[in-house]
Amino acid sequence: MDQIATKFRNIPTTCISDAMDGLNNLHPSIKPLKEEYKLVGRAFTVKIPVGDNLAVLKAINEAKQGDVLVIDAKGEQYRAIAGDFVVGMAQTLGIGGFVVDGVIRDIVGIKELNFPVFCKGTTVAASGKAGFGEVNIPISCGGAAILPGDLIVGDADGVVVIPQATEQEVLVKSLEKWRKDQQREEQISRNPEAIRKHLAELLGKVK
């Protein structure tokens, strides 16, 4: 993993989202299969038609170690883009995780892999392999525009995409927001008098 990606690993997605004014979040229906999953890596993008996952296999073969496969599956929830066998191959080859605007299957087997998969849920039906689809191109996933190489960060709250062109600026703002949140928690959350003062200040601003 590159140096700047590593710096985002411990920052909550909520702070990163706030640093970007909430504009680069994926749809909240895309969630981790396990709450403890944390995902950070460069986007290797995949665009597939409904019900065809051959491009996913191509991406697994071409992506670099640590890359996150970000898959535009059009939000389809009838046919899975992958099962535990395909996800297991990706894990073995060093892929950093999956983010899917769609669904997977074999959820029990995938959870046993402890491999970060973020998606809309599960189904029983497999995809075909007619050969349509594209990889490493600009896509839309979960309502967010994503370019190959953009940073993807996911945790229990969801997934954010950090444009490569602004990642240093976003890192600085995210760290500052995280610091302020921690400071606020320490100074206010267990102090009734401080809570009253804080609420008075906030409410006074909206009068």
Secondary structure, 3 states (H helix, E strand, C coil): CCHHHHHCCCCCHHHHHHHCCCCCECCCCCEECCCCCCEEEEEEEEECCCCECHHHHHHHHHCCCCCEEEEECCCCCCECCCCHHHHHHHHHCCCCEEEECCCECCHHHHHHHCCCEEECCECCECCECCCCCEECCCEEECCEEECCCCEEEEECCEEEEECHHHHHHHHHHHHHHHHHHHHHHHHHCCCHHHHHHHHHHHHHHCC
